[in-house]
């Protein structure tokens, strides 16, 4: 996957949010708080897990650093 400057900036912000959160669910609610009311499914933890996986990262890696 080729990442752009935007992708890297967004990923950095998501990782920062993850490190400040107590759980995957809490971290998932923060970046998508504005859009979650429009979604049929609000499984924020799963959405965040899939987003991190796109970059080969998982929750344990983010929180063990």
C-alpha positions, 0 to 999 in steps of 0.5 A: 500500500502506497501511503500519502502524506495525508494517510501518514498524518491521519495515522499519526493522529489515530495512534496518538488517540489510541495511546491516550485511550484506555481501550480499543472501543474508547479510541474508536469512538474519538476519531469517529464521534462526529460521523457515528450518528449517521452510521447504521452500525456503530462498532467503532472498535472493529472499524479502528481495528480494520483501519490499523490493520491496513497499515499492519498495526494492531492494538497491542503494538500501539499500546506497548510502545 
